[in-house]
């Protein structure tokens, strides 16, 4: 499993050493950390992507960061998380109608937890990119507020690069079995984004869409963050 450490002592050391640095910071979370943040997760398969994003954000904020996402990887109780410093991200509430207008969002789905993870990430990419030239990608926090607004995190364009991979690319374990946008669990989508982006030298990333190539193979797009 990529980058997962086995002791809380090394986690504490990592936090202390890297918290002042700008950008993306990785560390492992324990079950106790996730519970203390208010969004406990025992098994990644037991929660939706939106719950997972709410949990990751809470863990990251408890440790002094602005926002975050789980990596999708789990070993025993340990789950990796990527946290973003405040100078890298912009957060805003947007009406749900702005999210549901995009083609990736399934018609008739009115709650974040009911949407497929890949489609939610591709929708967030579209919404952030629609806000002028400042943003190159982003992700939904998983939170819904009063007046049916949802939390959206956008990443400055200077911190985003686009990369792609075929859905059956053997270089990436998360793409076996092939990742299908309509059916793949959130942790496979997150792990695939991390594996593809890290292969190309970036810290992490999110899905931004998919197209079928001329040979009939699905090609997945990712926003990679650095």
C-alpha atoms as one frame of an Amber mdcrd trajectory, in Angstrom:
protein
   0.000   0.000   0.000   1.464   3.328  -1.054   2.849   5.563   1.661   1.023
   4.019   4.615   3.057   4.020   7.824   2.444   1.782  10.781   2.927   3.849
  13.922   1.277   6.865  15.451   4.708   8.146  16.469   5.771   8.534  12.843
   2.452  10.232  12.120   3.084  12.807  14.853   6.564  13.422  13.544   5.246
  13.919  10.019   2.655  16.422  11.169   5.172  18.412  13.187   7.714  18.476
  10.388   5.444  19.412   7.490   2.617  21.490   8.858   4.258  24.821   8.021
   4.883  23.902   4.401   2.543  25.190   1.690   0.679  22.855  -0.611  -0.385
  19.229  -0.108   0.562  17.214   3.014   0.058  13.468   3.394  -0.288  11.437
   6.587  -2.076   8.371   7.938  -5.202   8.642  10.054  -6.179   6.206  12.781
  -9.713   5.161  13.681  -9.407   7.262  16.852  -8.450  10.366  14.854 -11.408
   9.957  12.525 -13.789   9.432  15.429 -12.418  12.450  17.293 -13.036  14.591
  14.203 -16.725  13.697  14.332 -16.922  11.475  11.248 -15.768   7.993  12.267
 -14.871   5.450   9.591 -14.005   1.847  10.351 -14.129   0.515   6.798 -13.819
   2.661   3.676 -16.453   0.465   1.997 -19.066   1.343   4.616 -19.366   5.059
   3.752 -20.177   7.195   0.732 -17.692   9.523  -0.977 -19.494  12.539   0.502
 -19.206  11.183   4.053 -15.554  10.350   3.398 -14.906  13.911   2.202 -16.627
  15.334   5.269 -14.480  13.113   7.452 -11.231  14.008   5.666 -11.969  17.717
   5.925 -12.655  17.426   9.658  -9.448  15.468  10.279  -7.379  17.932   8.273
  -8.887  20.947  10.023  -8.198  19.390  13.432  -4.560  19.175  12.403  -4.279
  22.773  11.225  -5.015  22.428   7.512  -7.736  23.992   5.417  -9.319  21.059
   3.555  -8.558  17.484   2.598  -9.405  14.186   0.906  -8.667  10.574   1.768
  -6.338   8.729  -0.555  -8.728   5.785  -0.872  -6.134   3.405   0.582  -6.711
   1.486   3.827  -4.466  -0.941   5.726  -6.084  -2.238   8.892  -7.414   0.824
  10.676  -5.062   3.227   8.889  -6.403   5.449   6.104  -4.188   7.879   4.237
  -5.294  11.489   3.816  -4.045  14.436   1.785  -4.512  17.824   3.461  -4.281
  21.209   1.736  -2.865  24.369   3.260  -5.079  27.460   3.159  -2.943  29.262
   0.575  -3.565  26.509  -1.979  -7.353  26.245  -1.878 -10.399  28.480  -2.107
 -13.618  27.361  -0.471 -17.129  28.591  -1.210 -20.774  27.605  -0.872 -22.563
  27.232  -4.196 -26.244  26.488  -4.885 -26.896  22.818  -5.570 -28.520  23.867
  -8.844 -25.084  24.909 -10.100 -23.760  21.438  -9.385 -26.698  19.473 -10.795
 -26.672  21.431 -14.091 -23.549  19.677 -15.359 -23.843  16.706 -17.705 -21.781
  14.471 -15.406 -24.312  14.865 -12.590 -27.085  12.269 -12.842 -30.567  13.709
 -13.378 -32.853  13.256 -10.413 -30.105  12.892  -7.816 -30.663  15.605  -5.243
 -28.300  14.571  -2.450 -24.521  14.439  -2.607 -24.271  11.021  -0.950 -26.417
   9.445  -3.699 -24.127  10.461  -6.570 -21.353   8.257  -7.941 -17.904   9.349
  -6.789 -16.320   9.715 -10.239 -19.223  11.834 -11.476 -19.106  14.042  -8.395
 -15.397  14.721  -8.959 -15.909  15.441 -12.672 -18.773  17.789 -11.798 -16.611
  19.694  -9.299 -13.943  20.063 -11.993 -16.507  21.614 -14.339 -17.893  23.975
 -11.721 -14.479  25.231 -10.612 -13.388  25.717 -14.214 -16.544  27.712 -14.937
 -15.465  30.371 -12.403 -13.185  32.228 -14.806  -9.483  31.607 -15.359  -8.444
  31.334 -11.710  -9.180  27.666 -11.027  -8.001  24.477 -12.659  -9.943  21.900
 -10.631 -11.426  21.095  -7.266 -13.680  18.844  -5.222 -16.894  18.917  -3.213
 -16.532  18.945   0.564 -19.507  16.605   0.995 -21.343  19.185   3.114 -24.810
  20.541   2.355 -25.951  23.710   4.108 -29.066  25.820   4.553 -30.881  26.922
   1.396 -29.505  23.823  -0.363 -25.975  25.069  -0.857 -23.001  22.717  -1.069
 -19.353  23.213  -0.165 -16.908  23.422  -3.069 -13.111  23.591  -2.862 -11.312
  24.987  -5.918  -7.584  24.762  -6.624  -5.674  27.629  -8.205  -4.830  26.913
 -11.834  -1.127  27.336 -11.069  -1.333  24.179  -8.900  -3.143  21.951 -11.422
  -1.949  19.813 -14.336  -4.085  17.501 -16.495  -3.064  13.884 -16.950  -4.872
  10.811 -18.267  -4.831   7.027 -18.273  -6.801   4.302 -19.975  -9.240   2.614
 -17.607  -7.345  -0.692 -17.918  -3.785   0.693 -17.690  -1.736  -2.072 -15.993
   0.668   0.443 -14.422  -1.950   1.418 -11.850  -3.317  -1.203  -9.410  -6.515
   0.802  -8.819  -7.401   0.348 -12.483  -7.686  -3.437 -12.037 -10.474  -4.269
 -12.515 -10.981  -1.438 -15.022 -12.413   1.666 -13.367 -15.916   2.373 -14.648
 -17.290   5.852 -13.848 -20.817   4.571 -13.277 -20.040   1.783 -10.835 -16.640
   2.166  -9.183 -16.532   2.819  -5.410 -15.176   6.111  -4.163 -11.983   4.612
  -2.796 -11.074   3.100  -6.181 -11.591   6.486  -7.834  -9.477   8.221  -5.185
  -6.731   5.594  -5.345  -6.656   5.760  -9.141  -6.316   9.553  -9.104  -3.478
   9.335  -6.598  -1.654   6.597  -8.468  -1.877   8.312 -11.861  -0.952  11.746
 -10.518   1.906  10.479  -8.352   3.254   8.470 -11.300   3.583  11.783 -13.137
   5.268  13.469 -10.175   2.337  15.239  -8.515   1.057  15.009  -4.952  -2.545
  13.928  -5.532  -5.506  14.628  -7.782  -9.146  14.123  -8.669 -11.062  12.751
 -11.643 -12.136  15.324 -14.231 -13.989  13.171 -16.774 -13.716  10.310 -19.236
 -13.996   9.775 -22.989 -14.135   6.681 -25.157 -11.195   6.465 -27.546 -11.393
   5.390 -31.160 -10.440   1.857 -30.129 -13.338   1.653 -27.692 -11.186   1.991
 -24.569 -12.328   4.406 -21.876  -9.712   7.094 -21.198  -9.898   8.720 -17.759
  -8.888  12.318 -17.128  -7.410  13.586 -13.852  -6.625  16.991 -12.362  -3.275
  16.543 -10.650  -2.376  18.910  -7.794   1.051  20.150  -6.710
